[in-house]
Amino acid sequence: MLASPAALRKRGLLGMNRRNVAFIARHNERRLYPLVDDKKLTKERAMVHGVAAPTLRDVIDTQHGVRNLGQRLESLNQFAIKPSRGAGGKGIMVILERDGDFFLKASGQRLTLGHLQRHCSNTLAGLHSLAGAPDSVIIEDLIESNPYFEPLSVEGVPDIRVIIFRGIPVMAMLRLSTHASDGKANLHQGAIGVGLDLASGQCIHAVQHSSRVHSHPDTGIDLNQIAIPDWQNLLTLAARCHDLTGLGYLGADIVVDRKRGPLMLELNARPGLAIQIANGKGLLPRLEWIEGIKDVPASAETRAWMAMTQFGERNDGA
């Protein structure tokens, strides 16, 4: 059944038009968009600000670079190929291992070097980029998933999407890939969204295809038992992404590496609103509370602590 507009307002749901006008347009300067729309620039900026991110191994800007792809990949057994200006998880190819001359995806699919070269050529032509503009290919280290996350997801590494407003984390969800999502942590492709309590990192609600779920369809694991390790450090990293970009309203996608801990995967100046469905509550009351703060603390640690204190399940009025 569809909810009435009054019911949606009562639950504090933020709609796309209000998000675009009241938060993105007012708090995100257009000149700053390239810092998050271009993953290559984001990584360069992250290095300057000391924000931990997966190691960038190579960048391909020309078809000549595609012809030399075999040489570029010679020392890499595991890696991810991404469009620098892609969106929505499109164009990301994850290689878990090699088998002779073949490259193996998480699904077990075997690809030849020719497959990878065609994929890179299509990426350069803008097949996966915003507005179809010519693009670059970035090759980066694969995430070594923290052991806690290994049984939670299928054919891919889980990530945590955090919405940040004026440098303060607002809402978070864990995205778990499924066989249906082809190992990608994208809700529109069939991944699971697990709403997280900002005070503790524990599961409070979970959905797949916008319907409530309590277990993973492929692994059977109980989603209600999920509690993200090293939660305060992860929220602090998310808060620091505001300092990296200067954007007032943004989404940060974070992964937890086995050796390095929380890493910033990528940033988004126009984060989607499905996080509200995953959490079973709206963003608007939290955003309005932050708007009322006269002086936001400069310290990312303090801003993360504010979010944990104000928006935890026991204290959150949203």
TORKOL-809131 format. One record per residue (C-alpha): residue number from 0; residue in three letters; x, y, z. Coordinates in Angstrom, 1 decimal, m for minus. Example, Ala and Ser with C-alpha at 12.3 -4.5 7.8 and 13.67 -1.06 7.14 Angstrom:
<atoms>
     i    aa        u        v        w
     0   ALA     12.3     m4.5      7.8
     1   SER     13.7     m1.1      7.1
</atoms>
This chain:
<atoms>
     i    aa        u        v        w
     0   MET      0.0      0.0      0.0
     1   LEU      1.2      3.5     m0.7
     2   ALA      1.6      5.9      2.2
     3   SER     m0.1      9.3      2.1
     4   PRO      1.9     12.5      1.8
     5   ALA      0.8     13.3      5.4
     6   ALA      2.2     10.0      6.7
     7   LEU      5.5     10.5      4.8
     8   ARG      5.8     14.0      6.4
     9   LYS      5.1     12.6      9.8
    10   ARG      8.0     10.1      9.4
    11   GLY     10.3     12.9      8.3
    12   LEU     11.0     11.6      4.8
    13   LEU     13.1     13.9      2.7
    14   GLY     11.9     14.0     m0.9
    15   MET     14.1     14.5     m4.0
    16   ASN     13.0     18.1     m4.8
    17   ARG     13.6     19.3     m1.2
    18   ARG     16.9     17.5     m1.1
    19   ASN     18.0     19.2     m4.4
    20   VAL     16.8     22.7     m3.4
    21   ALA     17.2     23.0      0.3
    22   PHE     20.4     20.9      0.9
    23   ILE     22.4     20.2     m2.3
    24   ALA     21.9     23.6     m4.0
    25   ARG     22.3     25.6     m0.8
    26   HIS     25.2     23.8      0.7
    27   ASN     27.2     22.4     m2.3
    28   GLU     29.1     24.9     m4.4
    29   ARG     29.2     23.8     m8.1
    30   ARG     32.9     24.4     m8.3
    31   LEU     33.5     21.6     m5.8
    32   TYR     31.6     18.9     m7.7
    33   PRO     34.6     17.7     m9.7
    34   LEU     36.3     16.7     m6.5
    35   VAL     33.7     13.9     m6.0
    36   ASP     32.5     13.3     m9.6
    37   ASP     36.1     12.3    m10.6
    38   LYS     37.4      9.4     m8.6
    39   LYS     41.0     10.2     m9.7
    40   LEU     40.7     13.7     m8.3
    41   THR     39.0     12.4     m5.1
    42   LYS     42.0     10.0     m4.5
    43   GLU     44.5     12.8     m5.1
    44   ARG     42.7     15.0     m2.6
    45   ALA     42.4     12.2     m0.1
    46   MET     46.2     11.7     m0.2
    47   VAL     46.7     15.4      0.5
    48   HIS     44.3     15.3      3.5
    49   GLY     45.5     12.0      4.9
    50   VAL     42.2     10.3      4.4
    51   ALA     42.7      6.5      4.0
    52   ALA     41.6      5.1      0.7
    53   PRO     42.4      2.0     m1.5
    54   THR     45.7      2.4     m3.3
    55   LEU     45.6      3.7     m6.8
    56   ARG     47.8      1.5     m9.1
    57   ASP     47.3      3.0    m12.6
    58   VAL     45.3      5.4    m14.7
    59   ILE     44.5      4.9    m18.4
    60   ASP     43.5      8.0    m20.4
    61   THR     44.1      6.8    m24.0
    62   GLN     43.5      3.9    m26.3
    63   HIS     47.3      3.4    m26.4
    64   GLY     47.1      2.7    m22.7
    65   VAL     44.4      0.1    m23.4
    66   ARG     46.7     m1.7    m25.9
    67   ASN     49.3     m2.0    m23.2
    68   LEU     46.9     m3.2    m20.6
    69   GLY     48.5     m6.6    m20.3
    70   GLN     51.8     m5.0    m19.3
    71   ARG     50.1     m2.7    m16.9
    72   LEU     48.4     m5.6    m15.1
    73   GLU     51.4     m7.9    m15.2
    74   SER     52.2     m7.5    m11.5
    75   LEU     48.6     m7.5    m10.3
    76   ASN     46.6    m10.7     m9.4
    77   GLN     43.7     m8.9     m7.7
    78   PHE     42.4     m5.5     m8.7
    79   ALA     39.4     m3.3     m9.5
    80   ILE     38.8     m1.5    m12.8
    81   LYS     36.6      1.6    m12.5
    82   PRO     35.5      4.5    m14.6
    83   SER     36.9      7.7    m13.0
    84   ARG     33.6      9.6    m13.5
    85   GLY     31.1      6.7    m13.2
    86   ALA     28.0      6.7    m11.1
    87   GLY     25.7      4.1     m9.6
    88   GLY     28.3      1.3     m9.6
    89   LYS     28.2      1.1    m13.4
    90   GLY     31.4      0.0    m15.2
    91   ILE     33.1     m1.4    m12.1
    92   MET     34.9     m4.7    m12.8
    93   VAL     36.4     m6.7     m9.9
    94   ILE     39.0     m9.3    m10.5
    95   LEU     39.7    m11.8     m7.7
    96   GLU     42.4    m13.9     m9.2
    97   ARG     44.1    m15.2    m12.3
    98   ASP     44.0    m18.6    m13.9
    99   GLY     46.7    m18.8    m16.5
   100   ASP     45.7    m16.2    m19.2
   101   PHE     42.2    m15.8    m17.7
   102   PHE     41.0    m13.2    m15.1
   103   LEU     38.3    m14.5    m12.7
   104   LYS     35.5    m12.4    m11.3
   105   ALA     33.9    m13.1     m7.9
   106   SER     31.0    m14.9     m9.7
   107   GLY     33.6    m17.4    m11.2
   108   GLN     33.3    m15.9    m14.7
   109   ARG     36.5    m16.2    m16.7
   110   LEU     37.5    m13.2    m18.7
   111   THR     40.3    m12.8    m21.3
   112   LEU     42.6     m9.9    m21.6
   113   GLY     40.5     m8.9    m24.7
   114   HIS     37.4     m8.7    m22.5
   115   LEU     39.2     m6.3    m20.1
   116   GLN     40.5     m4.2    m23.0
   117   ARG     37.0     m3.8    m24.5
   118   HIS     35.7     m2.9    m21.1
   119   CYS     38.4     m0.2    m20.8
   120   SER     37.8      1.1    m24.3
   121   ASN     34.1      1.4    m23.6
   122   THR     34.9      3.2    m20.4
   123   LEU     37.1      5.7    m22.2
   124   ALA     34.3      6.4    m24.7
   125   GLY     32.0      7.4    m21.8
   126   LEU     29.7      4.3    m21.7
   127   HIS     29.7      4.3    m17.9
   128   SER     30.3      8.0    m17.1
   129   LEU     28.0     10.8    m16.1
   130   ALA     26.2     12.2    m19.1
   131   GLY     28.2      9.9    m21.4
   132   ALA     31.3     12.2    m21.4
   133   PRO     34.7     10.8    m22.3
   134   ASP     36.3      9.2    m19.2
   135   SER     39.5      7.7    m17.7
   136   VAL     40.0      4.2    m16.3
   137   ILE     41.4      3.8    m12.8
   138   ILE     42.9      0.6    m11.5
   139   GLU     43.2      0.2     m7.8
   140   ASP     43.9     m2.4     m5.2
   141   LEU     41.2     m4.8     m4.2
   142   ILE     39.8     m4.5     m0.7
   143   GLU     40.8     m7.4      1.6
   144   SER     37.6     m7.7      3.5
   145   ASN     37.6     m7.6      7.3
   146   PRO     36.9    m11.2      8.6
   147   TYR     33.8     m9.9     10.3
   148   PHE     32.2     m9.0      6.9
   149   GLU     33.2    m12.2      4.9
   150   PRO     30.1    m14.2      5.8
   151   LEU     27.7    m11.2      5.4
   152   SER     28.0    m10.7      1.6
   153   VAL     28.1    m12.7     m1.6
   154   GLU     30.6    m12.2     m4.5
   155   GLY     31.6     m8.8     m3.2
   156   VAL     32.9     m6.6     m0.4
   157   PRO     30.2     m4.8      1.8
   158   ASP     30.4     m1.1      2.1
   159   ILE     28.8      1.5      4.4
   160   ARG     27.1      4.6      3.0
   161   VAL     27.1      7.6      5.4
   162   ILE     25.2     10.8      4.7
   163   ILE     27.1     13.8      6.1
   164   PHE     25.7     17.3      6.5
   165   ARG     27.8     20.3      7.6
   166   GLY     30.5     17.7      8.5
   167   ILE     28.2     15.8     10.9
   168   PRO     27.2     12.2     10.0
   169   VAL     23.4     12.0      9.7
   170   MET     22.4      8.5      8.7
   171   ALA     24.2      5.3      7.7
   172   MET     23.5      1.9      6.1
   173   LEU     25.5     m1.2      5.3
   174   ARG     25.1     m2.4      1.8
   175   LEU     25.5     m6.2      1.2
   176   SER     25.9     m7.6     m2.2
   177   THR     23.9    m10.6     m3.3
   178   HIS     24.0    m13.1     m6.2
   179   ALA     21.2    m11.0     m7.8
   180   SER     23.3     m7.8     m7.6
   181   ASP     26.3     m9.5     m9.3
   182   GLY     28.6     m8.8     m6.3
   183   LYS     27.9     m5.1     m6.3
   184   ALA     26.7     m3.2     m3.3
   185   ASN     24.0     m1.3     m5.2
   186   LEU     20.5     m1.4     m3.8
   187   HIS     18.9     m0.8     m7.3
   188   GLN     20.6     m3.9     m8.5
   189   GLY     19.4     m6.1     m5.7
   190   ALA     21.8     m5.6     m2.9
   191   ILE     20.5     m5.4      0.7
   192   GLY     20.4     m2.2      2.6
   193   VAL     20.9     m2.5      6.4
   194   GLY     20.0      0.6      8.4
   195   LEU     22.6      1.2     11.2
   196   ASP     22.2      2.8     14.6
   197   LEU     24.6      5.8     14.6
   198   ALA     25.4      5.3     18.3
   199   SER     26.6      1.7     18.0
   200   GLY     26.7      0.6     14.3
   201   GLN     24.1     m2.1     15.0
   202   CYS     21.4     m3.2     12.6
   203   ILE     18.0     m1.5     13.2
   204   HIS     16.2     m2.3      9.9
   205   ALA     17.0     m4.0      6.6
   206   VAL     15.5     m4.1      3.1
   207   GLN     15.9     m5.7     m0.3
   208   HIS     14.0     m4.2     m3.3
   209   SER     12.4     m1.8     m0.7
   210   SER     10.8     m4.8      1.2
   211   ARG     11.7     m5.6      4.8
   212   VAL     14.1     m8.6      5.2
   213   HIS     15.6    m10.2      8.3
   214   SER     18.1    m12.6      6.7
   215   HIS     20.4    m12.6      3.6
   216   PRO     18.7    m14.5      0.7
   217   ASP     21.9    m16.3     m0.3
   218   THR     23.7    m16.9      3.0
   219   GLY     20.8    m17.1      5.4
   220   ILE     22.7    m15.0      8.0
   221   ASP     20.6    m13.1     10.5
   222   LEU     20.8     m9.4      9.6
   223   ASN     19.5     m8.3     13.0
   224   GLN     22.7     m9.5     14.6
   225   ILE     25.0     m7.2     12.6
   226   ALA     27.1     m4.7     14.6
   227   ILE     29.9     m2.9     12.7
   228   PRO     33.3     m3.1     14.3
   229   ASP     35.5      0.0     15.0
   230   TRP     32.3      2.1     14.5
   231   GLN     33.5      5.4     16.0
   232   ASN     36.6      5.5     13.9
   233   LEU     34.5      4.7     10.8
   234   LEU     32.2      7.6     11.6
   235   THR     35.1      9.9     12.2
   236   LEU     36.5      9.0      8.7
   237   ALA     33.1      9.9      7.2
   238   ALA     33.1     13.2      9.0
   239   ARG     36.6     14.0      7.6
   240   CYS     35.3     13.5      4.1
   241   HIS     33.6     16.9      4.6
   242   ASP     36.9     18.5      5.2
   243   LEU     38.4     16.8      2.2
   244   THR     35.7     18.2     m0.2
   245   GLY     34.2     21.3      1.5
   246   LEU     30.8     20.0      0.4
   247   GLY     28.0     20.7      2.9
   248   TYR     25.8     17.7      1.9
   249   LEU     27.4     14.5      0.6
   250   GLY     27.5     10.7      0.8
   251   ALA     30.6      8.8      1.7
   252   ASP     31.0      5.1      0.8
   253   ILE     33.4      3.4      3.3
   254   VAL     34.8     m0.1      3.4
   255   VAL     36.6     m1.9      6.2
   256   ASP     39.9     m3.5      5.1
   257   ARG     41.4     m6.5      6.9
   258   LYS     44.8     m4.7      7.4
   259   ARG     44.1     m1.0      7.1
   260   GLY     40.7     m0.6      8.8
   261   PRO     38.1      1.9      7.5
   262   LEU     38.9      3.2      4.0
   263   MET     37.1      5.9      1.9
   264   LEU     35.9      4.2     m1.3
   265   GLU     34.3      7.1     m3.0
   266   LEU     32.2     10.2     m2.4
   267   ASN     28.9     11.5     m3.9
   268   ALA     27.6     15.1     m4.0
   269   ARG     24.1     13.8     m4.8
   270   PRO     23.6     10.8     m2.6
   271   GLY     20.4      8.9     m3.1
   272   LEU     17.5      8.7     m0.7
   273   ALA     17.1      4.9     m0.4
   274   ILE     19.1      5.1      2.9
   275   GLN     15.8      6.3      4.5
   276   ILE     14.1      3.1      3.4
   277   ALA     17.0      1.0      4.8
   278   ASN     16.7      2.8      8.1
   279   GLY     12.9      2.9      8.2
   280   LYS     12.9      6.6      9.0
   281   GLY     13.4     10.0      7.4
   282   LEU     16.5     12.3      7.1
   283   LEU     14.6     15.6      7.5
   284   PRO     14.4     15.9     11.3
   285   ARG     18.1     15.2     11.7
   286   LEU     19.1     17.6      8.9
   287   GLU     16.9     20.3     10.5
   288   TRP     18.6     19.8     13.9
   289   ILE     22.0     20.2     12.3
   290   GLU     20.8     23.4     10.4
   291   GLY     20.1     24.9     13.8
   292   ILE     23.7     24.5     15.0
   293   LYS     25.3     27.9     15.0
   294   ASP     29.0     26.8     15.2
   295   VAL     29.8     23.3     14.0
   296   PRO     33.0     22.0     15.7
   297   ALA     36.1     21.9     13.5
   298   SER     37.2     18.5     14.9
   299   ALA     35.9     15.5     12.9
   300   GLU     36.2     13.4     16.1
   301   THR     33.8     15.8     17.9
   302   ARG     31.4     15.8     15.0
   303   ALA     31.3     12.0     14.9
   304   TRP     30.6     12.0     18.6
   305   MET     27.8     14.5     18.2
   306   ALA     26.1     12.2     15.7
   307   MET     26.5      9.2     17.9
   308   THR     25.1     11.0     20.9
   309   GLN     22.2     12.8     19.1
   310   PHE     21.1     10.2     16.5
   311   GLY     21.5      7.0     18.4
   312   GLU     18.3      4.9     18.7
   313   ARG     17.8      5.8     22.3
   314   ASN     18.1      9.5     21.8
   315   ASP     16.9     10.0     18.3
   316   GLY     13.4     11.6     18.0
   317   ALA     13.3     11.0     14.2
</atoms>
